[in-house]
Amino acid sequence: MSRIFFGKFDSKKPQQIQEKYYAAGAEGNSWYGGIRAGDYVFVVTNSNVISLWKVREYGNKANPTNPNDPRVVLFDEVISFPQPIPVSQFIKSPYFHVDINLLNKINKSTLGYGFFPIETTSLFPFEQWDKLSFAAERHFYIVLSTQDIPLKEHDVLIVINNLEEARIIEFLEWKDGRSQPYSALRKLYEDRNPENERYTLHELLEFAEEEAPNKRNYLRTVLVELEQRGYFAVNNPIRLYDNVLVGRRKTPKSNAEKEAKLNVSLGGNSAREGEEPEMPELYEHYETFADLLDFNPNLILYGPPGTGKTFAVKHIIEAFEYKFHKRYVSFSQVEKDERVRFITFHQSYSYEEFIEGIRPQIDGDEKQNTDSGDIRYKVESGVLKQIVEAASAQIIKAESQQFGIKGAEFIRSNSRVWKVSLGPRNDDQIYKQCKQEGYIAVNWLDGHDLSNKSYEDIYSMLKAERGEEGQNPTMDANTLETFISQMNKGDIVFIYDGPWTIRDIGVITGDYIYLRNRSYPHARKVTWLKEFEEPADISDINGGIRLTLKTIYELPRIQMSDVHKLLGASNEPGTITKKQSVKQEPYYLIIDEINRGNISKIFGELMTLIEKDKRQTVSVILPYSKKPFTLPRNLYIIGTMNTSDRSIAMLDTALRRRFAFIEVEPDYSVFDKNTTKVGAVELSKLLRSINEKIADKLDRDHRIGHAYLMDVLTIDDLFKSWYYKILPLIAEYFYNDVTAMQSVVGSKFIDKTGSIRFLSTLPSGAEKVSEFEQALIAIYKGMEL
């Protein structure tokens, strides 16, 4: 007898759908799920069922999906649905026994499997395909045991004992005019939750408070609905599965564990040994954007409010990370790695905040913990310069590792740069010894191990050694204390040559050690990054300040981008050179509301540097620090702009030329995947109708995004979002134009004076549909109530 399957087809391989085949190699491969000739397959792509096929045979077909193996399974089309059917709606049909676990697999990536069997009921019209209809659907309810609600044939109930405990006690199906035990859902629940882990809704909510904010919001809504109405109408079985039926995660997963799980789940029917797995379905949509970001490192997402532009940015970054690493890296992990910065432009945002500016500071004696009260001014880096320094540090590490230079992994974006003298000015013996052995070293108190010694200890020891008539030990004590306590692994050292020049660049790779019986016994291990054939002049990057004879002191004006520039200068073989092609870890600067700032003022001369072909090749002199500055190639700038706030046509021409632009429109398909209906209201149709009217009366830039309705689970949620978010926004769009407002939302909501009418949400009439719901339905059905 023929069987029924779901078949998942990758939207990135449309030729398989067009030519009706599936390429997974030889018959018996797990991707085929055991399908055989004569079986029927509902074709699923992008979480929608688009057609019904019948398996013809296993055969051979040259194909781009798997060019090295022509073995495929071939199909014949039985039915093509005029409108794609969302899987979440499809599975609610009484044709199928409820299998939410199966639905979860269909809607998400599952490694190694492309076809899943479906268990049908006696209502399924086998071979009578003209009678196949998915208009009817069963409903799911979470309901108190004491609550009676109107039910239709095949509706499913998850029964809760009472509000105080809120424990699931039964799974029922309304069939033949009465409720009957529903074993399919009970079995799923018991399989996923051992008897001692079948938690109450209150316990699940408590667990979700810190572990899962989305689950927390869902459970809160369920409990509120149970308290107010006695039942909760489930709009999406997947969310029921994820938030209620699968219990709780015992311990929060680390980012590494999450990534490992997702990396396992990556896959598609073309995956073979030695091939790269596909991206998760959630991120496939963003792969094109990631390709565009690779083409142009400056990107702007624009669109009406509520279209999820900031949400999209995070997934574009995840898709770009996948493209870069060939594995999934979450946005939260990128944040943890400090490779992304998020800022918002506004009318008062300035060049000084973005690039660099002068900030006042109060001088004080840190050693004596006193405050002199004197004010001095210091050049401080803005957000852009800060992330440039972080990106530059990563480039130094990447280039060092490419050349097998160990120790560069310690370099940080905030690594400090120190000037260090090795030995007497006219004697290279100590310098050569340090270079050969990989140390930096200083003398004084050569008979003492200074581990764990404080500044006061060192000062006292020097004072005792020199006597009352000896040289004041303050400067030498400062040098030793700096060497022992303030310098850290990953800090950069410049080896002194003359007032303007240095000999070498190194990175500190070890803590303080005491080398007994040496004239310079206080040492720290160093990896040499650069040996200059001719001493390097650093006066330009040091602000024109001469280097002094003091043994060790910080060079606060020199940053990681300056170090990278020096390391990229012409070099001896075996050291870092910018001619080498190195794939550097990407860094991201996200600028929200980029069109709300004064672009020319904020970017200044940096407008030139952001171009792709100017990165790391062209520099400008910054006005405050008077230093050359350039942008690294591994920095990506992503902006968002709300088109209802300011038209894209008004943007600075220079900005438009340097950025690629992607329009983010309202996405009505999200409701097919999440919540198709709330009560009697179809959210997708409601929002589409409103936006069509706004575009006709005003313009497309003022449409309303899907985010305004994304978290709507109940009529009460819809009421709040409608009256306190959507209607005020429409009133702002059509200020004082009552006729236009009524043409968009109807006169039921807006009276002739322009005031908002609040309609009842209480069920009424034979269909138990509230006045509020009826008025919303009228908007997209084009009738006036």
HELIX and SHEET records of a PDB file:
HELIX    1   1 PRO A   14  GLU A   19  1                                   6    
HELIX    2   2 SER A   30  TYR A   32  5                                   3    
HELIX    3   3 VAL A   87  PHE A   90  1                                   4    
HELIX    4   4 ILE A  100  ASN A  107  1                                   8    
HELIX    5   5 TRP A  129  LYS A  131  5                                   3    
HELIX    6   6 SER A  183  ARG A  192  1                                  10    
HELIX    7   7 GLU A  195  GLU A  197  5                                   3    
HELIX    8   8 LEU A  201  GLU A  211  1                                  11    
HELIX    9   9 PRO A  213  GLN A  228  1                                  16    
HELIX   10  10 PRO A  237  LEU A  240  1                                   4    
HELIX   11  11 TYR A  241  LEU A  245  3                                   5    
HELIX   12  12 ASN A  255  SER A  265  1                                  11    
HELIX   13  13 GLU A  281  GLU A  284  1                                   4    
HELIX   14  14 GLU A  287  PHE A  295  1                                   9    
HELIX   15  15 LYS A  309  HIS A  325  1                                  17    
HELIX   16  16 PHE A  331  LYS A  336  1                                   6    
HELIX   17  17 TYR A  351  PHE A  354  1                                   4    
HELIX   18  18 VAL A  383  GLN A  402  1                                  20    
HELIX   19  19 ALA A  408  PHE A  410  5                                   3    
HELIX   20  20 GLN A  429  GLU A  437  1                                   9    
HELIX   21  21 TYR A  455  ARG A  466  1                                  12    
HELIX   22  22 THR A  474  GLU A  481  1                                   8    
HELIX   23  23 THR A  482  GLN A  486  3                                   5    
HELIX   24  24 MET A  560  LEU A  567  1                                   8    
HELIX   25  25 ILE A  594  ARG A  596  5                                   3    
HELIX   26  26 ILE A  599  PHE A  603  1                                   5    
HELIX   27  27 LEU A  606  LEU A  609  1                                   4    
HELIX   28  28 LYS A  612  LYS A  614  5                                   3    
HELIX   29  29 ILE A  648  MET A  650  5                                   3    
HELIX   30  30 THR A  653  ARG A  658  1                                   6    
HELIX   31  31 VAL A  670  LYS A  673  1                                   4    
HELIX   32  32 LEU A  683  LYS A  697  1                                  15    
HELIX   33  33 ARG A  700  HIS A  702  5                                   3    
HELIX   34  34 ALA A  707  MET A  710  1                                   4    
HELIX   35  35 ILE A  715  SER A  721  1                                   7    
HELIX   36  36 TRP A  722  ILE A  726  3                                   5    
HELIX   37  37 LEU A  727  TYR A  733  1                                   7    
HELIX   38  38 VAL A  738  VAL A  745  1                                   8    
HELIX   39  39 GLU A  771  LYS A  781  1                                  11    
SHEET    1   A 6 TYR A  21  TYR A  22  0                                        
SHEET    2   A 6 ARG A  71  PRO A  86 -1                                        
SHEET    3   A 6 ASN A  48  ASN A  60 -1                                        
SHEET    4   A 6 TYR A  40  THR A  45 -1                                        
SHEET    5   A 6 ILE A   4  LYS A   8  1                                        
SHEET    6   A 6 PHE A 115  ILE A 118 -1                                        
SHEET    1   B 5 ARG A 178  PRO A 181  0                                        
SHEET    2   B 5 ILE A 168  LYS A 175 -1                                        
SHEET    3   B 5 VAL A 156  ILE A 160 -1                                        
SHEET    4   B 5 PHE A 140  LEU A 144  1                                        
SHEET    5   B 5 TYR A 231  VAL A 234 -1                                        
SHEET    1   C 5 VAL A 340  THR A 344  0                                        
SHEET    2   C 5 TYR A 587  ASP A 592  1                                        
SHEET    3   C 5 LEU A 635  ASN A 642  1                                        
SHEET    4   C 5 ASN A 298  GLY A 303  1                                        
SHEET    5   C 5 ALA A 660  GLU A 663  1                                        
SHEET    1   D 2 GLU A 356  ASP A 365  0                                        
SHEET    2   D 2 THR A 370  SER A 381 -1                                        
SHEET    1   E 6 TYR A 439  VAL A 442  0                                        
SHEET    2   E 6 HIS A 522  ASP A 537 -1                                        
SHEET    3   E 6 THR A 501  ILE A 508 -1                                        
SHEET    4   E 6 ILE A 492  TYR A 496 -1                                        
SHEET    5   E 6 VAL A 417  VAL A 420  1                                        
SHEET    6   E 6 ILE A 552  GLU A 554 -1                                        
SHEET    1   F 3 TYR A 439  VAL A 442  0                                        
SHEET    2   F 3 HIS A 522  ASP A 537 -1                                        
SHEET    3   F 3 ILE A 513  TYR A 514 -1                                        
SHEET    1   G 2 VAL A 620  ILE A 621  0                                        
SHEET    2   G 2 PRO A 628  PHE A 629 -1                                        
SHEET    1   H 2 LYS A 677  VAL A 678  0                                        
SHEET    2   H 2 VAL A 681  GLU A 682 -1                                        
END                                                                             
